[in-house]
């Protein structure tokens, strides 16, 4: 790819995911969330799916034996504890779950286990997309709080996690992607991983609305 010789890996990642960002904003769940018009079950499904993804991802990337990943993860803050805290709070509101999003999240978790053994550069792409999604977390948080009348950070701990420490990690992570990955094959793997999990997240979001009786487990 010629652009990889002209642009930083981060610039290529942004260009390669632009159309996916646009597609994500057109998904009914995201569009309705931004209009303060989603049911609690859909938001609970969102948080549950991300907890499944992060549990598998962090089990892999935080293993000190992963030599490829360790150098990229200085100052990384685990997200799973925040998601589990949100889930505990949401259970006090409505103890229901959504089937499709858990299925898609399970597929992602299986791939994370596979790539940890076969291609850890793809996991770097997964981290790029997942951490990058937190850039808009504060916006989503405000809409969630308005929709469900949550106070403080109750139910939105994960969406509240883009703080100064997260920004420091993000900038360092991007810098390392740009400077430490020099082989085109590895760059391609990072890009492929970033796009792959983005597409999986879109499928999860698409499963969150509309909600009907066949998708609900009580």
PASEBA-1860 file (N, C-alpha, C; in nm, 3 decimals):
! residues 218
1> XXXXXXXX> 0.084/-0.119/0.000/0.000/0.000/0.000/0.088/0.124/0.000 ~ 0.073/0.208/-0.102/0.160/0.324/-0.116/0.144/0.423/-0.002 ~ 0.021/0.438/0.049/-0.003/0.537/0.153/0.076/0.507/0.278 ~ 0.109/0.381/0.303/0.183/0.346/0.423/0.326/0.397/0.419 ~ 0.377/0.420/0.298/0.512/0.474/0.287/0.510/0.627/0.297 ~ 0.393/0.687/0.281/0.381/0.832/0.283/0.324/0.882/0.416 ~ 0.237/0.805/0.478/0.168/0.848/0.598/0.206/0.762/0.717 ~ 0.180/0.814/0.836/0.202/0.735/0.957/0.098/0.624/0.962
9> XXXXXXXX> 0.127/0.522/1.040/0.031/0.412/1.056/-0.099/0.464/1.113 ~ -0.092/0.558/1.205/-0.214/0.615/1.262/-0.299/0.682/1.155 ~ -0.236/0.756/1.066/-0.311/0.821/0.958/-0.379/0.719/0.867 ~ -0.308/0.610/0.840/-0.366/0.505/0.756/-0.482/0.438/0.829 ~ -0.465/0.412/0.958/-0.573/0.351/1.036/-0.698/0.440/1.034 ~ -0.679/0.569/1.048/-0.793/0.660/1.045/-0.862/0.657/0.909 ~ -0.782/0.657/0.802/-0.842/0.658/0.669/-0.911/0.525/0.638 ~ -0.856/0.416/0.690/-0.912/0.284/0.663/-1.038/0.254/0.745
17> XXXXXXXX> -1.066/0.337/0.844/-1.186/0.314/0.926/-1.288/0.426/0.913 ~ -1.262/0.522/0.827/-1.352/0.637/0.812/-1.493/0.594/0.775 ~ -1.504/0.506/0.675/-1.638/0.468/0.631/-1.711/0.386/0.737 ~ -1.634/0.316/0.821/-1.696/0.239/0.929/-1.750/0.333/1.037 ~ -1.679/0.440/1.064/-1.729/0.541/1.158/-1.863/0.597/1.108 ~ -1.869/0.629/0.981/-1.992/0.684/0.923/-2.106/0.582/0.933 ~ -2.075/0.457/0.904/-2.177/0.353/0.912/-2.227/0.336/1.053 ~ -2.137/0.342/1.150/-2.175/0.324/1.290/-2.275/0.431/1.334
25> XXXXXXXX> -2.256/0.555/1.288/-2.345/0.664/1.329/-2.485/0.650/1.270 ~ -2.499/0.568/1.166/-2.630/0.548/1.104/-2.706/0.430/1.166 ~ -2.641/0.355/1.253/-2.708/0.241/1.317/-2.817/0.293/1.410 ~ -2.936/0.235/1.406/-3.046/0.285/1.490/-3.011/0.297/1.638 ~ -2.937/0.201/1.693/-2.903/0.209/1.835/-2.824/0.336/1.865 ~ -2.722/0.367/1.785/-2.641/0.486/1.809/-2.722/0.613/1.781 ~ -2.794/0.613/1.670/-2.875/0.732/1.637/-2.978/0.759/1.746 ~ -3.044/0.654/1.795/-3.145/0.672/1.900/-3.081/0.712/2.033
33> XXXXXXXX> -2.964/0.656/2.061/-2.894/0.692/2.184/-2.864/0.842/2.184 ~ -2.820/0.893/2.070/-2.787/1.035/2.062/-2.912/1.123/2.066 ~ -3.029/1.062/2.052/-3.156/1.133/2.065/-3.224/1.103/2.199 ~ -3.148/1.040/2.290/-3.200/1.005/2.424/-3.325/0.918/2.414 ~ -3.320/0.820/2.324/-3.439/0.739/2.298/-3.404/0.593/2.277 ~ -3.346/0.529/2.379/-3.320/0.385/2.375/-3.374/0.322/2.503 ~ -3.414/0.195/2.495/-3.455/0.125/2.617/-3.334/0.082/2.698 ~ -3.352/0.066/2.826/-3.240/0.028/2.912/-3.182/-0.106/2.872
41> XXXXXXXX> -3.265/-0.196/2.822/-3.217/-0.329/2.783/-3.111/-0.318/2.673 ~ -3.126/-0.220/2.584/-3.028/-0.204/2.476/-2.894/-0.155/2.531 ~ -2.899/-0.059/2.619/-2.774/-0.011/2.679/-2.709/-0.121/2.762 ~ -2.788/-0.197/2.836/-2.733/-0.308/2.913/-2.666/-0.409/2.821 ~ -2.724/-0.433/2.704/-2.664/-0.524/2.607/-2.532/-0.472/2.555 ~ -2.524/-0.343/2.533/-2.399/-0.277/2.491/-2.289/-0.303/2.593 ~ -2.318/-0.274/2.719/-2.218/-0.290/2.825/-2.181/-0.437/2.845 ~ -2.281/-0.524/2.838/-2.254/-0.668/2.854/-2.163/-0.718/2.741
49> XXXXXXXX> -2.190/-0.679/2.618/-2.108/-0.723/2.505/-1.965/-0.676/2.520 ~ -1.947/-0.550/2.559/-1.812/-0.498/2.575/-1.739/-0.565/2.690 ~ -1.812/-0.606/2.794/-1.746/-0.677/2.904/-1.694/-0.811/2.857 ~ -1.767/-0.878/2.769/-1.721/-1.006/2.714/-1.596/-0.985/2.629 ~ -1.598/-0.883/2.546/-1.484/-0.854/2.459/-1.361/-0.817/2.542 ~ -1.380/-0.729/2.639/-1.266/-0.684/2.718/-1.211/-0.792/2.810 ~ -1.297/-0.879/2.858/-1.248/-0.987/2.945/-1.148/-1.074/2.870 ~ -1.185/-1.114/2.748/-1.094/-1.197/2.668/-0.972/-1.117/2.624
57> XXXXXXXX> -0.994/-0.992/2.582/-0.883/-0.910/2.532/-0.780/-0.885/2.641 ~ -0.826/-0.845/2.758/-0.731/-0.810/2.864/-0.664/-0.933/2.924 ~ -0.731/-1.046/2.917/-0.663/-1.170/2.960/-0.542/-1.199/2.871 ~ -0.548/-1.155/2.746/-0.438/-1.181/2.653/-0.333/-1.070/2.660 ~ -0.377/-0.947/2.648/-0.281/-0.838/2.631/-0.206/-0.804/2.760 ~ -0.264/-0.837/2.875/-0.198/-0.805/3.001/-0.112/-0.919/3.054 ~ -0.098/-1.023/2.974/-0.008/-1.134/3.009/0.136/-1.088/2.983 ~ 0.220/-1.083/3.086/0.358/-1.033/3.068/0.441/-1.116/2.972
65> XXXXXXXX> 0.395/-1.237/2.939/0.470/-1.321/2.846/0.448/-1.280/2.701 ~ 0.353/-1.192/2.675/0.326/-1.147/2.539/0.426/-1.039/2.500 ~ 0.539/-1.080/2.447/0.647/-0.987/2.420/0.610/-0.881/2.317 ~ 0.529/-0.918/2.218/0.492/-0.822/2.115/0.408/-0.710/2.176 ~ 0.317/-0.745/2.266/0.221/-0.649/2.316/0.271/-0.566/2.433 ~ 0.352/-0.625/2.518/0.388/-0.561/2.644/0.445/-0.421/2.625 ~ 0.530/-0.403/2.527/0.595/-0.274/2.508/0.498/-0.165/2.463 ~ 0.381/-0.205/2.414/0.283/-0.107/2.367/0.185/-0.064/2.476
73> XXXXXXXX> 0.191/-0.129/2.591/0.083/-0.114/2.689/0.124/-0.048/2.819 ~ 0.230/0.029/2.816/0.265/0.106/2.934/0.151/0.202/2.968 ~ 0.115/0.206/3.096/0.010/0.297/3.145/-0.130/0.258/3.098 ~ -0.147/0.136/3.048/-0.281/0.091/3.009/-0.366/0.069/3.135 ~ -0.490/0.116/3.132/-0.583/0.098/3.243/-0.689/-0.005/3.205 ~ -0.702/-0.114/3.280/-0.803/-0.216/3.247/-0.944/-0.157/3.245 ~ -1.020/-0.197/3.146/-1.158/-0.149/3.132/-1.260/-0.247/3.191 ~ -1.222/-0.373/3.201/-1.319/-0.472/3.247/-1.376/-0.440/3.385
81> XXXXXXXX> -1.295/-0.399/3.484/-1.355/-0.368/3.615/-1.462/-0.259/3.607 ~ -1.442/-0.161/3.519/-1.541/-0.055/3.504/-1.670/-0.108/3.443 ~ -1.657/-0.193/3.343/-1.774/-0.252/3.278/-1.851/-0.341/3.375 ~ -1.780/-0.417/3.456/-1.847/-0.503/3.554/-1.918/-0.421/3.660 ~ -1.859/-0.309/3.698/-1.926/-0.218/3.792/-2.053/-0.163/3.731 ~ -2.047/-0.125/3.605/-2.168/-0.077/3.536/-2.274/-0.186/3.531 ~ -2.234/-0.308/3.501/-2.331/-0.418/3.493/-2.398/-0.443/3.626 ~ -2.322/-0.438/3.734/-2.381/-0.457/3.867/-2.486/-0.351/3.895
89> XXXXXXXX> -2.456/-0.229/3.856/-2.553/-0.121/3.876/-2.677/-0.143/3.788 ~ -2.656/-0.181/3.663/-2.769/-0.199/3.571/-2.858/-0.314/3.614 ~ -2.801/-0.414/3.679/-2.882/-0.527/3.726/-2.983/-0.483/3.832 ~ -2.952/-0.377/3.902/-3.047/-0.326/4.001/-3.164/-0.256/3.933 ~ -3.147/-0.227/3.805/-3.251/-0.157/3.731/-3.340/-0.253/3.652 ~ -3.278/-0.353/3.590/-3.354/-0.442/3.502/-3.271/-0.566/3.475 ~ -3.307/-0.678/3.533/-3.225/-0.799/3.523/-3.260/-0.878/3.397 ~ -3.225/-0.822/3.282/-3.251/-0.887/3.155/-3.128/-0.875/3.067
97> XXXXXXXX> -3.123/-0.958/2.965/-3.008/-0.957/2.876/-3.057/-0.975/2.734 ~ -2.968/-0.954/2.637/-3.003/-0.967/2.497/-2.919/-1.076/2.435 ~ -2.982/-1.166/2.360/-2.911/-1.282/2.307/-2.814/-1.247/2.194 ~ -2.856/-1.181/2.086/-2.764/-1.164/1.972/-2.633/-1.098/2.006 ~ -2.637/-0.993/2.087/-2.512/-0.919/2.112/-2.413/-1.006/2.187 ~ -2.462/-1.096/2.272/-2.372/-1.186/2.344/-2.309/-1.287/2.249 ~ -2.384/-1.330/2.148/-2.331/-1.423/2.048/-2.218/-1.356/1.971 ~ -2.241/-1.235/1.920/-2.138/-1.165/1.845/-2.017/-1.136/1.932
105> XXXXXXXX> -2.040/-1.096/2.057/-1.928/-1.068/2.147/-1.849/-1.196/2.173 ~ -1.917/-1.308/2.182/-1.848/-1.435/2.201/-1.758/-1.469/2.083 ~ -1.804/-1.437/1.962/-1.721/-1.458/1.843/-1.593/-1.375/1.852 ~ -1.607/-1.250/1.895/-1.490/-1.163/1.908/-1.393/-1.221/2.011 ~ -1.446/-1.266/2.123/-1.362/-1.323/2.229/-1.285/-1.444/2.178 ~ -1.349/-1.528/2.098/-1.281/-1.644/2.041/-1.166/-1.601/1.949 ~ -1.190/-1.497/1.871/-1.084/-1.448/1.781/-0.968/-1.390/1.860 ~ -0.998/-1.325/1.971/-0.891/-1.269/2.053/-0.800/-1.379/2.107
113> XXXXXXXX> -0.858/-1.489/2.146/-0.778/-1.603/2.192/-0.693/-1.658/2.077 ~ -0.754/-1.667/1.960/-0.684/-1.719/1.842/-0.569/-1.629/1.802 ~ -0.594/-1.498/1.794/-0.490/-1.406/1.749/-0.378/-1.392/1.850 ~ -0.407/-1.412/1.977/-0.301/-1.406/2.076/-0.195/-1.512/2.048 ~ -0.238/-1.624/1.994/-0.145/-1.732/1.962/-0.085/-1.717/1.822 ~ -0.165/-1.665/1.730/-0.124/-1.668/1.589/-0.075/-1.534/1.535 ~ -0.129/-1.422/1.585/-0.095/-1.293/1.525/-0.129/-1.180/1.622 ~ -0.037/-1.147/1.710/-0.065/-1.046/1.811/-0.073/-0.905/1.753
121> XXXXXXXX> -0.022/-0.885/1.634/-0.035/-0.753/1.572/-0.181/-0.721/1.542 ~ -0.260/-0.823/1.515/-0.403/-0.798/1.496/-0.467/-0.753/1.627 ~ -0.417/-0.804/1.739/-0.469/-0.759/1.868/-0.436/-0.612/1.893 ~ -0.324/-0.566/1.840/-0.294/-0.423/1.849/-0.399/-0.342/1.775 ~ -0.446/-0.396/1.663/-0.555/-0.331/1.590/-0.684/-0.332/1.670 ~ -0.709/-0.441/1.743/-0.826/-0.448/1.829/-0.818/-0.339/1.936 ~ -0.700/-0.326/1.999/-0.682/-0.225/2.103/-0.704/-0.086/2.045 ~ -0.650/-0.062/1.925/-0.666/0.069/1.861/-0.814/0.106/1.849
129> XXXXXXXX> -0.895/0.014/1.800/-1.037/0.043/1.780/-1.110/0.057/1.912 ~ -1.085/-0.033/2.005/-1.156/-0.029/2.132/-1.121/0.096/2.212 ~ -0.991/0.127/2.221/-0.950/0.245/2.296/-0.991/0.373/2.222 ~ -0.981/0.370/2.090/-1.022/0.486/2.013/-1.169/0.519/2.030 ~ -1.251/0.416/2.052/-1.395/0.439/2.067/-1.425/0.520/2.193 ~ -1.333/0.519/2.289/-1.355/0.595/2.412/-1.344/0.745/2.391 ~ -1.288/0.785/2.277/-1.278/0.928/2.249/-1.415/0.995/2.252 ~ -1.516/0.921/2.209/-1.652/0.975/2.210/-1.733/0.931/2.329
137> XXXXXXXX> -1.668/0.867/2.423/-1.740/0.814/2.539/-1.809/0.920/2.621 ~ -1.745/1.036/2.636/-1.806/1.141/2.718/-1.936/1.192/2.657 ~ -1.942/1.192/2.524/-2.066/1.234/2.456/-2.176/1.133/2.481 ~ -2.145/1.005/2.462/-2.244/0.900/2.485/-2.288/0.899/2.631 ~ -2.193/0.921/2.721/-2.223/0.921/2.864/-2.333/1.022/2.896 ~ -2.321/1.144/2.844/-2.420/1.247/2.875/-2.559/1.209/2.826 ~ -2.565/1.144/2.711/-2.696/1.102/2.659/-2.752/0.987/2.742 ~ -2.667/0.896/2.785/-2.713/0.786/2.871/-2.766/0.841/3.003
145> XXXXXXXX> -2.695/0.936/3.062/-2.737/0.995/3.189/-2.870/1.067/3.174 ~ -2.887/1.138/3.064/-3.012/1.210/3.043/-3.128/1.113/3.019 ~ -3.101/1.006/2.944/-3.207/0.911/2.910/-3.257/0.836/3.033 ~ -3.163/0.791/3.117/-3.202/0.704/3.229/-3.194/0.772/3.365 ~ -3.165/0.901/3.365/-3.159/0.978/3.489/-3.054/0.923/3.586 ~ -2.943/0.872/3.531/-2.834/0.826/3.615/-2.764/0.948/3.676 ~ -2.716/0.932/3.798/-2.644/1.041/3.863/-2.499/1.002/3.882 ~ -2.415/1.105/3.890/-2.270/1.084/3.902/-2.224/0.993/3.788
153> XXXXXXXX> -2.145/0.890/3.818/-2.100/0.798/3.714/-2.167/0.662/3.725 ~ -2.278/0.653/3.798/-2.346/0.526/3.812/-2.394/0.476/3.675 ~ -2.355/0.353/3.640/-2.395/0.295/3.513/-2.315/0.343/3.394 ~ -2.223/0.437/3.417/-2.146/0.494/3.306/-1.996/0.501/3.339 ~ -1.951/0.414/3.426/-1.809/0.414/3.462/-1.720/0.393/3.340 ~ -1.759/0.299/3.253/-1.679/0.272/3.132/-1.675/0.394/3.042 ~ -1.790/0.455/3.017/-1.796/0.572/2.929/-1.729/0.693/2.991 ~ -1.705/0.689/3.120/-1.639/0.800/3.190/-1.488/0.785/3.196
161> XXXXXXXX> -1.434/0.680/3.137/-1.295/0.644/3.162/-1.194/0.713/3.072 ~ -1.240/0.802/2.984/-1.144/0.875/2.900/-1.098/0.998/2.977 ~ -1.005/0.976/3.070/-0.954/1.084/3.154/-0.811/1.118/3.112 ~ -0.742/1.196/3.194/-0.605/1.237/3.159/-0.512/1.117/3.146 ~ -0.530/1.018/3.232/-0.445/0.899/3.225/-0.469/0.823/3.095 ~ -0.596/0.814/3.056/-0.629/0.747/2.930/-0.571/0.822/2.812 ~ -0.579/0.954/2.814/-0.523/1.034/2.706/-0.372/1.012/2.695 ~ -0.305/1.004/2.810/-0.161/0.982/2.810/-0.128/0.846/2.748
169> XXXXXXXX> -0.205/0.743/2.786/-0.183/0.612/2.726/-0.209/0.617/2.576 ~ -0.318/0.680/2.536/-0.357/0.683/2.395/-0.249/0.748/2.309 ~ -0.198/0.862/2.353/-0.096/0.931/2.274/0.032/0.848/2.268 ~ 0.067/0.784/2.379/0.186/0.699/2.378/0.167/0.577/2.291 ~ 0.047/0.520/2.294/0.016/0.403/2.212/0.026/0.436/2.064 ~ -0.033/0.548/2.025/-0.028/0.591/1.885/0.116/0.615/1.841 ~ 0.193/0.680/1.926/0.333/0.707/1.892/0.410/0.577/1.870 ~ 0.383/0.477/1.952/0.452/0.349/1.937/0.407/0.276/1.811
177> XXXXXXXX> 0.278/0.285/1.779/0.232/0.226/1.652/0.307/0.288/1.535 ~ 0.326/0.419/1.542/0.392/0.491/1.431/0.541/0.462/1.421 ~ 0.605/0.438/1.534/0.752/0.430/1.533/0.808/0.289/1.547 ~ 0.734/0.202/1.613/0.788/0.069/1.642/0.747/-0.038/1.541 ~ 0.643/-0.012/1.463/0.599/-0.110/1.364/0.649/-0.063/1.228 ~ 0.746/-0.133/1.175/0.811/-0.089/1.051/0.786/-0.183/0.934 ~ 0.757/-0.309/0.962/0.734/-0.404/0.852/0.592/-0.388/0.799 ~ 0.581/-0.385/0.667/0.450/-0.367/0.605/0.351/-0.476/0.643
185> XXXXXXXX> 0.399/-0.599/0.656/0.310/-0.709/0.695/0.248/-0.681/0.831 ~ 0.327/-0.635/0.925/0.275/-0.607/1.058/0.180/-0.488/1.056 ~ 0.211/-0.388/0.973/0.119/-0.275/0.959/-0.015/-0.323/0.903 ~ -0.007/-0.411/0.802/-0.130/-0.465/0.743/-0.212/-0.541/0.846 ~ -0.143/-0.614/0.933/-0.213/-0.692/1.036/-0.283/-0.600/1.136 ~ -0.217/-0.491/1.176/-0.279/-0.396/1.268/-0.403/-0.335/1.203 ~ -0.391/-0.294/1.079/-0.504/-0.234/1.007/-0.618/-0.334/0.993 ~ -0.584/-0.457/0.957/-0.687/-0.561/0.941/-0.758/-0.587/1.073
193> XXXXXXXX> -0.681/-0.592/1.182/-0.741/-0.614/1.313/-0.833/-0.501/1.353 ~ -0.791/-0.376/1.328/-0.872/-0.261/1.363/-1.004/-0.261/1.287 ~ -0.999/-0.293/1.159/-1.121/-0.297/1.079/-1.209/-0.416/1.120 ~ -1.147/-0.528/1.148/-1.224/-0.648/1.180/-1.308/-0.629/1.305 ~ -1.248/-0.577/1.413/-1.325/-0.561/1.535/-1.425/-0.446/1.522 ~ -1.394/-0.348/1.440/-1.490/-0.239/1.416/-1.616/-0.296/1.351 ~ -1.598/-0.383/1.253/-1.712/-0.446/1.186/-1.791/-0.532/1.284 ~ -1.720/-0.601/1.372/-1.789/-0.682/1.474/-1.868/-0.595/1.570
201> XXXXXXXX> -1.813/-0.481/1.609/-1.885/-0.390/1.697/-2.011/-0.337/1.629 ~ -2.000/-0.307/1.501/-2.117/-0.262/1.426/-2.227/-0.369/1.430 ~ -2.189/-0.495/1.414/-2.288/-0.603/1.421/-2.354/-0.609/1.559 ~ -2.273/-0.587/1.663/-2.328/-0.586/1.799/-2.428/-0.472/1.813 ~ -2.389/-0.352/1.770/-2.479/-0.238/1.781/-2.607/-0.259/1.699 ~ -2.593/-0.322/1.583/-2.712/-0.349/1.501/-2.807/-0.445/1.570 ~ -2.755/-0.530/1.658/-2.840/-0.627/1.728/-2.913/-0.566/1.847 ~ -2.879/-0.444/1.884/-2.935/-0.386/2.006/-3.070/-0.318/1.986
209> XXXXXXXX> -3.109/-0.293/1.862/-3.241/-0.243/1.832/-3.282/-0.297/1.695 ~ -3.411/-0.320/1.671/-3.517/-0.311/1.772/-3.513/-0.430/1.868 ~ -3.571/-0.412/1.985/-3.578/-0.519/2.083/-3.718/-0.580/2.077 ~ -3.722/-0.712/2.066/-3.852/-0.779/2.070/-3.842/-0.899/2.163 ~ -3.952/-0.970/2.180/-3.958/-1.076/2.278/-3.863/-1.189/2.247 ~ -3.830/-1.209/2.118/-3.744/-1.321/2.082/-3.598/-1.294/2.118 ~ -3.562/-1.169/2.142/-3.422/-1.138/2.172/-3.398/-1.117/2.321 ~ -3.503/-1.128/2.400/-3.491/-1.097/2.542/-3.494/-1.223/2.626
217> XX> -3.404/-1.231/2.721/-3.403/-1.338/2.819/-3.430/-1.276/2.954 ~ -3.530/-1.327/3.025/-3.563/-1.273/3.158/-3.532/-1.376/3.264
END
